[in-house]
Amino acid sequence: MLQSLLNFINEGNLYYGLEIVEHNTKITFHLSEIKRKRGELLIRKTFSDSNLIKLVEIIKKNSPVILTLNTSDIVTKITPSGRLQNTEVIVHDQFPNLDFSSFYYSLFQNNGSTLVSIVKKDKISAYLDELSSLKINLFKIVLGVSEIQVIVPYLNTETLHISNCELFLENQVLKKITSFGSERILEQSKYEINNLTIGSNFILGFSSVLNYISKDYKAESNFDDKQSFLMTEFKSNRMFDLLLKTSLVCILVVLLFNFFVFSHYFEENNALKTMASFNTDNKKVLIELKEKVANGEERVETMLSTSNSKSSFFLDQIALTIPNSMSLSEIKYQPLSKPVRDSKAIEINKNIIIISGNSKNSKDFSKWIQLIESLEWIKQAQILEYDYENNYSSIFSIKIDMDEN
């Protein structure tokens, strides 16, 4: 499980096998998109084109590309295995006086034969520069058809057609390679490998990817440092990209979380501010109402404190003037000018006394009116009503205007 996770981090689960093939001096590019899933390889897509730029658009970023060079620049020879063990001796045996400072070699051995492929270093550099300019994430380089041997055990055939040549097998050992002539029109053959159907144009690229993942066969070469550099650079770029994306996602998640937390508390804060503002306004209104009530109570108390003594004095004076032939039924001191209504101020007739009662003698009533008007604190006495009630008495009502000064 841990190894699978590390493989995904370092390489991902999508691989590309890119073969550069030459036939009749014409260069063609064959691309296989291969996915590793639960220990199996699945061929998702295959593409062929003479324009490499079109294939670049298909290759997904940060997915390893294993390059197989199958052009006239690659020279391959087959020798029986087991005669010589030293790598450089085997190479010199097949290519006498080869200058290792100018050539790269790749030696691939199995139980039956050894394949030695060579290429000029400047050719490799030219391909690498071209691929780098197109931002292809090159992961590994394979020379010639050597890694085709990884799928030979799965084939039930003596001849195998690939993109530009025919391979002859004997007891599952590669014995001979024959290039197709210029007059031959290439027709793609189909092969079944573990329930996978693979076309002859893509079998070499698939073999290179399979051999890297399975690690069944290892080629010996004098450009291992370059191979290591390509793999390290790819893994570093992929790791940087993953870390960058992960960091950005984490930052976005944190920012989003902070936004939701901020929004939550911001809304609560606004609600508290609104409530505080509402309470402040209510408090101000309450204080104003309390002040009004207090002022009203103060005025009432002041009025009552001053008017109680005066009203008692006035009423006492009036009571002393009432003759025996009269009786009082009602006295209104500063009566209401209007009926009391909700949310309306109470209005009174200041300095007014209204007296109602019965009189049994009209002469005594007239004298009483004159007596009241003679009092210093009374401006005038106005008869509001005087009606006969019966043969013995009359009802009356008078209004007295007072002068409190």
One Martini backbone bead per residue (centre of mass of N, CA, C, O) as a GRO file, in nm:
protein
  405
    1MET     BB    1   0.059   0.062  -0.022
    2LEU     BB    2   0.301   0.251   0.012
    3GLN     BB    3   0.429   0.197  -0.265
    4SER     BB    4   0.187   0.297  -0.430
    5LEU     BB    5   0.196   0.584  -0.323
    6LEU     BB    6   0.484   0.651  -0.414
    7ASN     BB    7   0.438   0.598  -0.714
    8PHE     BB    8   0.220   0.813  -0.750
    9ILE     BB    9   0.390   1.056  -0.663
   10ASN     BB   10   0.637   1.010  -0.866
   11GLU     BB   11   0.447   0.902  -1.142
   12GLY     BB   12   0.182   0.770  -1.125
   13ASN     BB   13  -0.075   0.597  -1.356
   14LEU     BB   14   0.049   0.738  -1.621
   15TYR     BB   15   0.167   0.628  -1.943
   16TYR     BB   16   0.418   0.680  -2.210
   17GLY     BB   17   0.472   0.542  -2.536
   18LEU     BB   18   0.744   0.658  -2.741
   19GLU     BB   19   0.790   0.621  -3.093
   20ILE     BB   20   1.067   0.654  -3.312
   21VAL     BB   21   1.016   0.605  -3.659
   22GLU     BB   22   1.177   0.456  -3.954
   23HIS     BB   23   1.058   0.479  -4.307
   24ASN     BB   24   1.175   0.576  -4.588
   25THR     BB   25   1.289   0.844  -4.433
   26LYS     BB   26   1.038   0.840  -4.244
   27ILE     BB   27   0.893   1.005  -3.976
   28THR     BB   28   0.731   0.849  -3.692
   29PHE     BB   29   0.474   0.872  -3.434
   30HIS     BB   30   0.418   0.659  -3.149
   31LEU     BB   31   0.136   0.652  -2.915
   32SER     BB   32   0.093   0.533  -2.574
   33GLU     BB   33  -0.173   0.497  -2.339
   34ILE     BB   34  -0.096   0.396  -2.001
   35LYS     BB   35  -0.259   0.217  -1.734
   36ARG     BB   36  -0.229   0.174  -1.386
   37LYS     BB   37  -0.435  -0.098  -1.238
   38ARG     BB   38  -0.411  -0.314  -1.002
   39GLY     BB   39  -0.145  -0.443  -1.153
   40GLU     BB   40  -0.243  -0.333  -1.432
   41LEU     BB   41  -0.251  -0.292  -1.788
   42LEU     BB   42  -0.391  -0.020  -1.984
   43ILE     BB   43  -0.501   0.059  -2.305
   44ARG     BB   44  -0.644   0.357  -2.391
   45LYS     BB   45  -0.446   0.487  -2.620
   46THR     BB   46  -0.372   0.562  -2.975
   47PHE     BB   47  -0.107   0.720  -3.175
   48SER     BB   48  -0.045   0.870  -3.509
   49ASP     BB   49   0.230   1.081  -3.634
   50SER     BB   50   0.437   1.321  -3.810
   51ASN     BB   51   0.344   1.525  -3.580
   52LEU     BB   52   0.450   1.595  -3.266
   53ILE     BB   53   0.266   1.830  -3.169
   54LYS     BB   54  -0.003   1.668  -3.165
   55LEU     BB   55   0.094   1.474  -2.931
   56VAL     BB   56   0.152   1.680  -2.707
   57GLU     BB   57  -0.153   1.751  -2.656
   58ILE     BB   58  -0.209   1.459  -2.523
   59ILE     BB   59  -0.006   1.484  -2.312
   60LYS     BB   60   0.012   1.470  -1.983
   61LYS     BB   61   0.095   1.626  -1.721
   62ASN     BB   62   0.315   1.450  -1.520
   63SER     BB   63   0.376   1.219  -1.730
   64PRO     BB   64   0.552   0.957  -1.824
   65VAL     BB   65   0.808   0.928  -2.084
   66ILE     BB   66   0.894   0.662  -2.303
   67LEU     BB   67   1.168   0.639  -2.515
   68THR     BB   68   1.184   0.500  -2.854
   69LEU     BB   69   1.448   0.424  -3.073
   70ASN     BB   70   1.362   0.355  -3.440
   71THR     BB   71   1.622   0.418  -3.631
   72SER     BB   72   1.900   0.461  -3.838
   73ASP     BB   73   2.077   0.552  -3.584
   74ILE     BB   74   2.027   0.262  -3.503
   75VAL     BB   75   2.243  -0.009  -3.403
   76THR     BB   76   2.189  -0.369  -3.426
   77LYS     BB   77   2.306  -0.661  -3.245
   78ILE     BB   78   2.336  -1.022  -3.237
   79THR     BB   79   2.428  -1.239  -2.959
   80PRO     BB   80   2.522  -1.481  -2.787
   81SER     BB   81   2.502  -1.591  -2.479
   82GLY     BB   82   2.794  -1.637  -2.250
   83ARG     BB   83   3.077  -1.566  -2.375
   84LEU     BB   84   3.053  -1.280  -2.237
   85GLN     BB   85   3.057  -1.046  -1.951
   86ASN     BB   86   3.172  -0.790  -2.037
   87THR     BB   87   3.035  -0.516  -2.164
   88GLU     BB   88   3.262  -0.378  -2.336
   89VAL     BB   89   3.352  -0.635  -2.474
   90ILE     BB   90   3.087  -0.692  -2.620
   91VAL     BB   91   3.078  -0.431  -2.781
   92HIS     BB   92   3.360  -0.462  -2.919
   93ASP     BB   93   3.291  -0.727  -3.057
   94GLN     BB   94   3.062  -0.587  -3.240
   95PHE     BB   95   3.231  -0.292  -3.217
   96PRO     BB   96   3.505  -0.212  -3.332
   97ASN     BB   97   3.653   0.078  -3.223
   98LEU     BB   98   3.463   0.212  -3.028
   99ASP     BB   99   3.368   0.540  -2.934
  100PHE     BB  100   3.252   0.630  -2.619
  101SER     BB  101   3.261   0.952  -2.657
  102SER     BB  102   3.039   0.928  -2.920
  103PHE     BB  103   2.886   0.677  -2.790
  104TYR     BB  104   2.602   0.495  -2.734
  105TYR     BB  105   2.504   0.214  -2.530
  106SER     BB  106   2.305  -0.100  -2.538
  107LEU     BB  107   2.256  -0.386  -2.318
  108PHE     BB  108   2.067  -0.694  -2.381
  109GLN     BB  109   1.980  -0.972  -2.170
  110ASN     BB  110   1.929  -1.322  -2.195
  111ASN     BB  111   1.928  -1.664  -2.216
  112GLY     BB  112   1.990  -1.653  -2.552
  113SER     BB  113   2.059  -1.330  -2.590
  114THR     BB  114   2.230  -1.036  -2.729
  115LEU     BB  115   2.172  -0.684  -2.734
  116VAL     BB  116   2.332  -0.433  -2.941
  117SER     BB  117   2.317  -0.076  -2.910
  118ILE     BB  118   2.382   0.217  -3.114
  119VAL     BB  119   2.465   0.581  -3.075
  120LYS     BB  120   2.491   0.898  -3.123
  121LYS     BB  121   2.508   1.156  -2.906
  122ASP     BB  122   2.397   1.389  -3.089
  123LYS     BB  123   2.124   1.251  -3.144
  124ILE     BB  124   2.018   1.248  -2.859
  125SER     BB  125   2.041   1.552  -2.809
  126ALA     BB  126   1.842   1.635  -3.030
  127TYR     BB  127   1.595   1.492  -2.914
  128LEU     BB  128   1.598   1.624  -2.634
  129ASP     BB  129   1.568   1.916  -2.730
  130GLU     BB  130   1.299   1.881  -2.876
  131LEU     BB  131   1.134   1.773  -2.633
  132SER     BB  132   1.194   2.009  -2.440
  133SER     BB  133   1.065   2.235  -2.619
  134LEU     BB  134   0.775   2.066  -2.583
  135LYS     BB  135   0.743   1.967  -2.281
  136ILE     BB  136   0.849   1.676  -2.242
  137ASN     BB  137   0.844   1.416  -1.993
  138LEU     BB  138   1.118   1.265  -1.979
  139PHE     BB  139   1.219   0.934  -1.835
  140LYS     BB  140   1.319   0.741  -2.081
  141ILE     BB  141   1.566   0.546  -2.273
  142VAL     BB  142   1.540   0.351  -2.580
  143LEU     BB  143   1.726   0.121  -2.777
  144GLY     BB  144   1.547  -0.006  -2.993
  145VAL     BB  145   1.426  -0.364  -2.965
  146SER     BB  146   1.513  -0.501  -2.692
  147GLU     BB  147   1.234  -0.477  -2.506
  148ILE     BB  148   1.058  -0.695  -2.657
  149GLN     BB  149   1.136  -0.948  -2.470
  150VAL     BB  150   0.913  -0.906  -2.243
  151ILE     BB  151   0.671  -1.035  -2.452
  152VAL     BB  152   0.754  -1.309  -2.572
  153PRO     BB  153   0.628  -1.517  -2.359
  154TYR     BB  154   0.321  -1.417  -2.466
  155LEU     BB  155   0.390  -1.544  -2.745
  156ASN     BB  156   0.255  -1.742  -3.036
  157THR     BB  157   0.539  -1.697  -3.220
  158GLU     BB  158   0.803  -1.659  -3.479
  159THR     BB  159   0.680  -1.380  -3.567
  160LEU     BB  160   0.739  -1.014  -3.550
  161HIS     BB  161   0.564  -0.721  -3.598
  162ILE     BB  162   0.660  -0.397  -3.644
  163SER     BB  163   0.685  -0.080  -3.763
  164ASN     BB  164   0.985  -0.160  -3.950
  165CYS     BB  165   0.995  -0.478  -3.869
  166GLU     BB  166   1.123  -0.819  -3.841
  167LEU     BB  167   1.089  -1.078  -3.601
  168PHE     BB  168   1.287  -1.363  -3.503
  169LEU     BB  169   1.191  -1.664  -3.341
  170GLU     BB  170   1.342  -1.901  -3.088
  171ASN     BB  171   1.228  -2.013  -2.817
  172GLN     BB  172   1.182  -1.715  -2.716
  173VAL     BB  173   1.422  -1.602  -2.907
  174LEU     BB  174   1.606  -1.359  -3.041
  175LYS     BB  175   1.765  -1.383  -3.377
  176LYS     BB  176   1.621  -1.168  -3.587
  177ILE     BB  177   1.652  -0.869  -3.799
  178THR     BB  178   1.414  -0.725  -4.041
  179SER     BB  179   1.385  -0.490  -4.263
  180PHE     BB  180   1.180  -0.313  -4.442
  181GLY     BB  181   1.121  -0.234  -4.739
  182SER     BB  182   1.046   0.030  -4.946
  183GLU     BB  183   0.806  -0.135  -5.100
  184ARG     BB  184   0.663  -0.166  -4.835
  185ILE     BB  185   0.347  -0.179  -4.697
  186LEU     BB  186   0.226  -0.090  -4.399
  187GLU     BB  187   0.073  -0.330  -4.183
  188GLN     BB  188  -0.125  -0.377  -3.918
  189SER     BB  189  -0.091  -0.576  -3.648
  190LYS     BB  190  -0.225  -0.822  -3.416
  191TYR     BB  191  -0.198  -0.869  -3.051
  192GLU     BB  192  -0.206  -1.104  -2.779
  193ILE     BB  193  -0.178  -0.985  -2.427
  194ASN     BB  194  -0.339  -1.063  -2.174
  195ASN     BB  195  -0.611  -0.950  -2.321
  196LEU     BB  196  -0.441  -0.766  -2.509
  197THR     BB  197  -0.470  -0.542  -2.780
  198ILE     BB  198  -0.195  -0.501  -3.015
  199GLY     BB  199  -0.032  -0.309  -3.222
  200SER     BB  200   0.259  -0.304  -3.406
  201ASN     BB  201   0.308   0.015  -3.365
  202PHE     BB  202   0.285  -0.027  -3.017
  203ILE     BB  203   0.461  -0.264  -2.896
  204LEU     BB  204   0.728  -0.118  -2.822
  205GLY     BB  205   0.618   0.095  -2.623
  206PHE     BB  206   0.484  -0.109  -2.433
  207SER     BB  207   0.741  -0.269  -2.357
  208SER     BB  208   0.890  -0.036  -2.216
  209VAL     BB  209   0.680   0.007  -1.992
  210LEU     BB  210   0.667  -0.284  -1.884
  211ASN     BB  211   0.969  -0.309  -1.807
  212TYR     BB  212   0.977  -0.082  -1.602
  213ILE     BB  213   0.753  -0.186  -1.407
  214SER     BB  214   0.859  -0.493  -1.377
  215LYS     BB  215   1.177  -0.536  -1.394
  216ASP     BB  216   1.288  -0.793  -1.564
  217TYR     BB  217   1.478  -0.604  -1.741
  218LYS     BB  218   1.827  -0.491  -1.776
  219ALA     BB  219   2.000  -0.242  -1.907
  220GLU     BB  220   2.320  -0.175  -2.035
  221SER     BB  221   2.506   0.139  -2.002
  222ASN     BB  222   2.663   0.476  -2.076
  223PHE     BB  223   2.367   0.642  -1.974
  224ASP     BB  224   2.275   0.633  -1.666
  225ASP     BB  225   2.304   0.927  -1.577
  226LYS     BB  226   2.089   1.037  -1.769
  227GLN     BB  227   1.859   0.865  -1.668
  228SER     BB  228   1.868   0.966  -1.374
  229PHE     BB  229   1.821   1.261  -1.441
  230LEU     BB  230   1.542   1.232  -1.572
  231MET     BB  231   1.398   1.104  -1.329
  232THR     BB  232   1.463   1.321  -1.117
  233GLU     BB  233   1.342   1.561  -1.267
  234PHE     BB  234   1.059   1.453  -1.290
  235LYS     BB  235   1.000   1.403  -0.985
  236SER     BB  236   1.051   1.694  -0.898
  237ASN     BB  237   0.835   1.829  -1.073
  238ARG     BB  238   0.600   1.663  -0.965
  239MET     BB  239   0.632   1.731  -0.666
  240PHE     BB  240   0.608   2.035  -0.696
  241ASP     BB  241   0.327   2.033  -0.825
  242LEU     BB  242   0.181   1.884  -0.596
  243LEU     BB  243   0.259   2.079  -0.368
  244LEU     BB  244   0.138   2.328  -0.495
  245LYS     BB  245  -0.151   2.224  -0.520
  246THR     BB  246  -0.186   2.143  -0.225
  247SER     BB  247  -0.131   2.422  -0.109
  248LEU     BB  248  -0.358   2.567  -0.256
  249VAL     BB  249  -0.585   2.395  -0.144
  250CYS     BB  250  -0.528   2.451   0.154
  251ILE     BB  251  -0.557   2.756   0.136
  252LEU     BB  252  -0.846   2.753   0.029
  253VAL     BB  253  -0.966   2.600   0.267
  254VAL     BB  254  -0.882   2.800   0.485
  255LEU     BB  255  -1.019   3.046   0.359
  256LEU     BB  256  -1.300   2.922   0.354
  257PHE     BB  257  -1.320   2.872   0.654
  258ASN     BB  258  -1.270   3.166   0.738
  259PHE     BB  259  -1.511   3.278   0.588
  260PHE     BB  260  -1.731   3.124   0.742
  261VAL     BB  261  -1.648   3.218   1.022
  262PHE     BB  262  -1.663   3.519   0.964
  263SER     BB  263  -1.957   3.523   0.871
  264HIS     BB  264  -2.079   3.416   1.129
  265TYR     BB  265  -1.959   3.639   1.323
  266PHE     BB  266  -2.056   3.880   1.160
  267GLU     BB  267  -2.357   3.825   1.192
  268GLU     BB  268  -2.355   3.823   1.498
  269ASN     BB  269  -2.238   4.107   1.530
  270ASN     BB  270  -2.465   4.252   1.381
  271ALA     BB  271  -2.687   4.155   1.569
  272LEU     BB  272  -2.565   4.285   1.823
  273LYS     BB  273  -2.556   4.572   1.713
  274THR     BB  274  -2.856   4.596   1.659
  275MET     BB  275  -2.942   4.537   1.948
  276ALA     BB  276  -2.776   4.762   2.079
  277SER     BB  277  -2.908   4.991   1.920
  278PHE     BB  278  -3.194   4.927   2.009
  279ASN     BB  279  -3.135   4.953   2.314
  280THR     BB  280  -3.032   5.241   2.300
  281ASP     BB  281  -3.287   5.366   2.191
  282ASN     BB  282  -3.470   5.261   2.418
  283LYS     BB  283  -3.311   5.399   2.643
  284LYS     BB  284  -3.354   5.684   2.547
  285VAL     BB  285  -3.661   5.674   2.553
  286LEU     BB  286  -3.683   5.596   2.853
  287ILE     BB  287  -3.538   5.842   2.963
  288GLU     BB  288  -3.730   6.049   2.843
  289LEU     BB  289  -3.983   5.939   2.983
  290LYS     BB  290  -3.879   5.970   3.269
  291GLU     BB  291  -3.839   6.274   3.252
  292LYS     BB  292  -4.131   6.343   3.188
  293VAL     BB  293  -4.253   6.213   3.438
  294ALA     BB  294  -4.088   6.367   3.642
  295ASN     BB  295  -4.183   6.647   3.552
  296GLY     BB  296  -4.480   6.590   3.590
  297GLU     BB  297  -4.466   6.517   3.889
  298GLU     BB  298  -4.344   6.785   3.976
  299ARG     BB  299  -4.574   6.963   3.878
  300VAL     BB  300  -4.798   6.824   4.036
  301GLU     BB  301  -4.677   6.863   4.313
  302THR     BB  302  -4.662   7.165   4.295
  303MET     BB  303  -4.959   7.214   4.240
  304LEU     BB  304  -5.066   7.060   4.486
  305SER     BB  305  -4.912   7.217   4.706
  306THR     BB  306  -5.051   7.492   4.620
  307SER     BB  307  -5.359   7.411   4.563
  308ASN     BB  308  -5.457   7.279   4.824
  309SER     BB  309  -5.460   7.530   5.001
  310LYS     BB  310  -5.635   7.705   4.813
  311SER     BB  311  -5.878   7.524   4.781
  312SER     BB  312  -5.946   7.520   5.080
  313PHE     BB  313  -5.989   7.821   5.106
  314PHE     BB  314  -6.208   7.863   4.894
  315LEU     BB  315  -6.413   7.656   5.003
  316ASP     BB  316  -6.439   7.775   5.282
  317GLN     BB  317  -6.548   8.051   5.193
  318ILE     BB  318  -6.796   7.945   5.048
  319ALA     BB  319  -6.924   7.790   5.289
  320LEU     BB  320  -6.972   8.055   5.466
  321THR     BB  321  -7.195   8.178   5.250
  322ILE     BB  322  -7.400   7.966   5.291
  323PRO     BB  323  -7.718   7.933   5.327
  324ASN     BB  324  -7.984   7.752   5.471
  325SER     BB  325  -8.157   7.737   5.188
  326MET     BB  326  -7.895   7.575   5.099
  327SER     BB  327  -7.763   7.303   4.884
  328LEU     BB  328  -7.491   7.091   4.799
  329SER     BB  329  -7.394   6.851   4.531
  330GLU     BB  330  -7.143   7.009   4.374
  331ILE     BB  331  -6.775   7.031   4.329
  332LYS     BB  332  -6.557   7.189   4.083
  333TYR     BB  333  -6.209   7.185   4.060
  334GLN     BB  334  -6.075   7.235   3.788
  335PRO     BB  335  -6.206   7.128   3.535
  336LEU     BB  336  -6.254   6.966   3.257
  337SER     BB  337  -6.242   7.056   2.913
  338LYS     BB  338  -6.198   6.747   2.836
  339PRO     BB  339  -6.210   6.443   2.764
  340VAL     BB  340  -6.057   6.158   2.828
  341ARG     BB  341  -5.771   6.040   2.630
  342ASP     BB  342  -5.579   5.854   2.456
  343SER     BB  343  -5.275   6.009   2.401
  344LYS     BB  344  -5.383   6.257   2.568
  345ALA     BB  345  -5.392   6.547   2.708
  346ILE     BB  346  -5.476   6.696   3.002
  347GLU     BB  347  -5.747   6.930   3.037
  348ILE     BB  348  -5.794   7.236   3.222
  349ASN     BB  349  -5.979   7.473   3.419
  350LYS     BB  350  -5.844   7.729   3.535
  351ASN     BB  351  -5.977   7.907   3.794
  352ILE     BB  352  -6.225   7.699   3.837
  353ILE     BB  353  -6.569   7.690   3.974
  354ILE     BB  354  -6.823   7.439   4.018
  355ILE     BB  355  -7.161   7.486   4.140
  356SER     BB  356  -7.403   7.260   4.283
  357GLY     BB  357  -7.772   7.273   4.366
  358ASN     BB  358  -8.012   7.386   4.618
  359SER     BB  359  -8.302   7.616   4.634
  360LYS     BB  360  -8.561   7.772   4.855
  361ASN     BB  361  -8.446   8.074   4.798
  362SER     BB  362  -8.414   8.334   4.580
  363LYS     BB  363  -8.303   8.561   4.757
  364ASP     BB  364  -8.067   8.406   4.880
  365PHE     BB  365  -7.927   8.347   4.611
  366SER     BB  366  -7.876   8.642   4.525
  367LYS     BB  367  -7.709   8.722   4.772
  368TRP     BB  368  -7.491   8.503   4.735
  369ILE     BB  369  -7.380   8.606   4.469
  370GLN     BB  370  -7.295   8.885   4.573
  371LEU     BB  371  -7.106   8.777   4.792
  372ILE     BB  372  -6.907   8.630   4.611
  373GLU     BB  373  -6.827   8.881   4.430
  374SER     BB  374  -6.696   9.031   4.687
  375LEU     BB  375  -6.466   8.867   4.672
  376GLU     BB  376  -6.133   8.910   4.601
  377TRP     BB  377  -6.073   8.616   4.442
  378ILE     BB  378  -6.322   8.708   4.265
  379LYS     BB  379  -6.428   8.802   3.959
  380GLN     BB  380  -6.678   8.596   3.893
  381ALA     BB  381  -7.037   8.507   3.876
  382GLN     BB  382  -7.195   8.243   3.689
  383ILE     BB  383  -7.499   8.150   3.566
  384LEU     BB  384  -7.582   7.834   3.425
  385GLU     BB  385  -7.828   7.747   3.632
  386TYR     BB  386  -8.204   7.790   3.680
  387ASP     BB  387  -8.441   7.564   3.816
  388TYR     BB  388  -8.741   7.436   3.875
  389GLU     BB  389  -8.825   7.152   4.060
  390ASN     BB  390  -9.047   7.286   4.259
  391ASN     BB  391  -9.236   7.460   4.492
  392TYR     BB  392  -8.964   7.459   4.697
  393SER     BB  393  -8.737   7.419   4.461
  394SER     BB  394  -8.405   7.473   4.309
  395ILE     BB  395  -8.178   7.445   4.053
  396PHE     BB  396  -7.812   7.487   4.035
  397SER     BB  397  -7.541   7.661   3.842
  398ILE     BB  398  -7.203   7.776   3.891
  399LYS     BB  399  -6.940   8.008   3.784
  400ILE     BB  400  -6.605   8.054   3.903
  401ASP     BB  401  -6.372   8.315   3.886
  402MET     BB  402  -6.039   8.323   3.963
  403ASP     BB  403  -5.786   8.510   4.160
  404GLU     BB  404  -5.451   8.404   4.237
  405ASN     BB  405  -5.292   8.686   4.271
   0.00000   0.00000   0.00000
